[in-house]
Amino acid sequence: MNKRRLSRDNRNRLTALVFLTPNLLGFLVFTMIPIGVGIGMSFFKWDGANDPVFIGLTNFARMFTDSKFQNALQVTFLYTALTVPVTIVLSLLVASLLTANIRFTTLYRSIFFFPYIASIVAVAIVWQFLYHAEMGPINEFLRSIGIADPPRWTSSKDTALVAVAIMNTWRSVGYYMVLYIAGIVGIPGVYYEAAEVDGANVWQKFRHITLPMLSPTTFFIVIISIINSFQSFTPIYVMTGGGPGTATQVLVFRIYEEAFVLSNFGYASAMAFVLFLIVLLFTIFQFRWQEKQVVYLE
Amino acid sequence: MLKSILKFASPRLANRARRLPLYILLTGASLVMLFPFAWMFSSSFKPDADIFSFPIQWIPQNLFPQNYLRFWQSVHYGQLLSNTTFLAVMITVLQIVTSTLAGYAFAKIQFPENRIIFLCYLATLMVPFQVVMIPQFVTIRLLGLMDSLWAIVLIQAFNPFGVFLMRQFFLNIPIELSEAARIDGLSEFGIYTRIILPLSKPAIAALAIFTSVAVWNDFLTPLIYLNSSSKWTIQLGLRSLFAEYSADYGGVMAGAVLSILPVLLIFILLQRYFIEGIAMSGIKG
């Protein structure tokens, strides 16, 4: 490296530092350092007031015998299984209908998308009223079509998680729809033109062009929707408060309670670390898969 | 004459008739999507006794705007509104200023540590909020900012996502533009303010909308930091009203309408930024 290069590097370094500093400071103090501290904290016992005590892997060992943690993990997986497949199929369906040659697409898209940006608290409350076992419109409707004993939705252990999952599917379909529309619009028209020349019908075009060309989008959506559903908190906190019993206590709810209700910062951090590992696993999986993908476009 | 018009129009009519099931399906699905909002809006103008009447009275028989008055007073809505607006404006402005500056450094300045620092930013995007929330809590307590709106500002203003979004957008601006400006004697800061920023209005608009809507709707961060009701945000006030007076259906419905309405207005005015912004940031994330 010669002198001129070195001095240019240093000058650029200084300029870059000036531009970076405002954000970098905040990023270090409120994101970067907390990540390290958070992971470190999972090896300590700490109530937030007295001195933290190093306890090695004890927090992690505790999870194997902690029935609340195991329940939370189970509920989280179940919740993910209930939301992700349905949401993806519906959002793909809506996206393919809305990229067909029809009118009012902007209006339809806006209607499907809006629940995603409406206040989660407000939306969760309205759904809680809709689900009201005795008076709610959903059950009134079910009774009016002859179902004498409709489900008790959020007030029953057996259906509470399903009820929250339905609400969340309704809320997030529009978001994944937007991602799918971007994917569909990116498919070159020549493929469809060629298929039409060969006499392919709508279903064949969807099955043999749209679906395979969208596979990178689908994979991306599967991963982020799994990650998102693993981190779902507000709808559950507002609608059921984790109940009835522990029927809707997802992992993130458990972490919140352990940290800010019971002040077990160490154990809560250890559980958050486990959540991080699960998310990381899916992310690595996604990167690996993306590398292996055949690139259709370009 | 009529014949030739029909001949001209009929393929289009036939085409439209074939698409009729599509419209029926989409309209039906749209009604399902809109149903909770329509029910909320109509209920917010009804006395409690009428809210759960079935079949649903879409147009209230007894118009009852008192719900809004009651909600407004019981949660001190004026205070909540000013707290939430303060947070949304403050965080959005800080987010835009600091992310465009940092994004400029990553996209337009070649310095040896560029890649490694950017990788750090990128890596943190994968870390769930739950990992950082406890250390953040401890930091805020050390700074003596518990129960202060500034706690929320500090925690949310430096979100790495904004830097990522801005860098990606700036990378697509041809380097020749900056170089021509440099030859004309513009400083680095001049290039940032006079060339790059004006060309990035769509991306800045998208970031501004995302950030302000996210802050407006956020529940968990205010729940952790804001204890006294005079510091609450709209979401906290609404949820506490629901938890304490869940039988005040009309009041809670009015609150729900008031917490969604500003976002609806922004969405109607600026919807193309929302949808383009998500496509821009999401797909290659």
Chai-1 contact restraints between the chains, C-beta under 6 A:
chainA,res_idxA,chainB,res_idxB,connection_type,confidence,min_distance_angstrom,max_distance_angstrom,comment,restraint_id
A,D9,B,P112,contact,1.0,0.0,6.0,A-B,restraint_1
A,N12,B,I109,contact,1.0,0.0,6.0,A-B,restraint_2
A,N12,B,Q110,contact,1.0,0.0,6.0,A-B,restraint_3
A,N12,B,F111,contact,1.0,0.0,6.0,A-B,restraint_4
A,R13,B,F111,contact,1.0,0.0,6.0,A-B,restraint_5
A,T15,B,I109,contact,1.0,0.0,6.0,A-B,restraint_6
A,T15,B,E188,contact,1.0,0.0,6.0,A-B,restraint_7
A,A16,B,A105,contact,1.0,0.0,6.0,A-B,restraint_8
A,A16,B,I109,contact,1.0,0.0,6.0,A-B,restraint_9
A,A16,B,F111,contact,1.0,0.0,6.0,A-B,restraint_10
A,F19,B,L101,contact,1.0,0.0,6.0,A-B,restraint_11
A,F19,B,Y104,contact,1.0,0.0,6.0,A-B,restraint_12
A,F19,B,A105,contact,1.0,0.0,6.0,A-B,restraint_13
A,L20,B,A102,contact,1.0,0.0,6.0,A-B,restraint_14
A,L20,B,A105,contact,1.0,0.0,6.0,A-B,restraint_15
A,P22,B,T98,contact,1.0,0.0,6.0,A-B,restraint_16
A,P22,B,L101,contact,1.0,0.0,6.0,A-B,restraint_17
A,N23,B,T98,contact,1.0,0.0,6.0,A-B,restraint_18
A,N23,B,A102,contact,1.0,0.0,6.0,A-B,restraint_19
A,N23,B,F158,contact,1.0,0.0,6.0,A-B,restraint_20
A,N23,B,V163,contact,1.0,0.0,6.0,A-B,restraint_21
A,G26,B,F158,contact,1.0,0.0,6.0,A-B,restraint_22
A,F27,B,F158,contact,1.0,0.0,6.0,A-B,restraint_23
A,F30,B,Q136,contact,1.0,0.0,6.0,A-B,restraint_24
A,F30,B,I155,contact,1.0,0.0,6.0,A-B,restraint_25
A,F30,B,F158,contact,1.0,0.0,6.0,A-B,restraint_26
A,T31,B,T124,contact,1.0,0.0,6.0,A-B,restraint_27
A,P34,B,V132,contact,1.0,0.0,6.0,A-B,restraint_28
A,P34,B,P135,contact,1.0,0.0,6.0,A-B,restraint_29
A,P34,B,Q136,contact,1.0,0.0,6.0,A-B,restraint_30
A,I35,B,V127,contact,1.0,0.0,6.0,A-B,restraint_31
A,I35,B,V132,contact,1.0,0.0,6.0,A-B,restraint_32
A,V37,B,P135,contact,1.0,0.0,6.0,A-B,restraint_33
A,G38,B,V131,contact,1.0,0.0,6.0,A-B,restraint_34
A,G38,B,V132,contact,1.0,0.0,6.0,A-B,restraint_35
A,G38,B,P135,contact,1.0,0.0,6.0,A-B,restraint_36
A,L97,B,L26,contact,1.0,0.0,6.0,A-B,restraint_37
A,I102,B,R19,contact,1.0,0.0,6.0,A-B,restraint_38
A,Y108,B,L26,contact,1.0,0.0,6.0,A-B,restraint_39
A,S110,B,Q271,contact,1.0,0.0,6.0,A-B,restraint_40
A,I111,B,S30,contact,1.0,0.0,6.0,A-B,restraint_41
A,I111,B,M33,contact,1.0,0.0,6.0,A-B,restraint_42
A,F112,B,M33,contact,1.0,0.0,6.0,A-B,restraint_43
A,I117,B,V213,contact,1.0,0.0,6.0,A-B,restraint_44
A,I117,B,V263,contact,1.0,0.0,6.0,A-B,restraint_45
A,A118,B,I260,contact,1.0,0.0,6.0,A-B,restraint_46
A,S119,B,N217,contact,1.0,0.0,6.0,A-B,restraint_47
A,S119,B,S259,contact,1.0,0.0,6.0,A-B,restraint_48
A,S119,B,I260,contact,1.0,0.0,6.0,A-B,restraint_49
A,V121,B,F219,contact,1.0,0.0,6.0,A-B,restraint_50
A,V121,B,Q235,contact,1.0,0.0,6.0,A-B,restraint_51
A,V121,B,L238,contact,1.0,0.0,6.0,A-B,restraint_52
A,V121,B,R239,contact,1.0,0.0,6.0,A-B,restraint_53
A,A122,B,A256,contact,1.0,0.0,6.0,A-B,restraint_54
A,A122,B,S259,contact,1.0,0.0,6.0,A-B,restraint_55
A,A122,B,I260,contact,1.0,0.0,6.0,A-B,restraint_56
A,I125,B,F242,contact,1.0,0.0,6.0,A-B,restraint_57
A,I125,B,A256,contact,1.0,0.0,6.0,A-B,restraint_58
A,V126,B,P36,contact,1.0,0.0,6.0,A-B,restraint_59
A,V126,B,M40,contact,1.0,0.0,6.0,A-B,restraint_60
A,V126,B,A256,contact,1.0,0.0,6.0,A-B,restraint_61
A,M135,B,F52,contact,1.0,0.0,6.0,A-B,restraint_62
A,P137,B,I56,contact,1.0,0.0,6.0,A-B,restraint_63
A,E140,B,F54,contact,1.0,0.0,6.0,A-B,restraint_64
A,V178,B,I275,contact,1.0,0.0,6.0,A-B,restraint_65
A,V178,B,I278,contact,1.0,0.0,6.0,A-B,restraint_66
A,L179,B,G282,contact,1.0,0.0,6.0,A-B,restraint_67
A,A182,B,A279,contact,1.0,0.0,6.0,A-B,restraint_68
A,A182,B,I283,contact,1.0,0.0,6.0,A-B,restraint_69
A,Q231,B,P128,contact,1.0,0.0,6.0,A-B,restraint_70
A,F233,B,L220,contact,1.0,0.0,6.0,A-B,restraint_71
A,T234,B,F219,contact,1.0,0.0,6.0,A-B,restraint_72
A,V238,B,R239,contact,1.0,0.0,6.0,A-B,restraint_73
A,V252,B,Q130,contact,1.0,0.0,6.0,A-B,restraint_74
A,I255,B,Q130,contact,1.0,0.0,6.0,A-B,restraint_75
A,A259,B,I134,contact,1.0,0.0,6.0,A-B,restraint_76
A,F265,B,I134,contact,1.0,0.0,6.0,A-B,restraint_77
A,S269,B,I134,contact,1.0,0.0,6.0,A-B,restraint_78
A,A272,B,Q130,contact,1.0,0.0,6.0,A-B,restraint_79
A,A272,B,V131,contact,1.0,0.0,6.0,A-B,restraint_80
A,L275,B,P128,contact,1.0,0.0,6.0,A-B,restraint_81
A,L275,B,Q130,contact,1.0,0.0,6.0,A-B,restraint_82
A,F276,B,P128,contact,1.0,0.0,6.0,A-B,restraint_83
A,F276,B,V131,contact,1.0,0.0,6.0,A-B,restraint_84
A,V279,B,P128,contact,1.0,0.0,6.0,A-B,restraint_85
A,T283,B,M126,contact,1.0,0.0,6.0,A-B,restraint_86
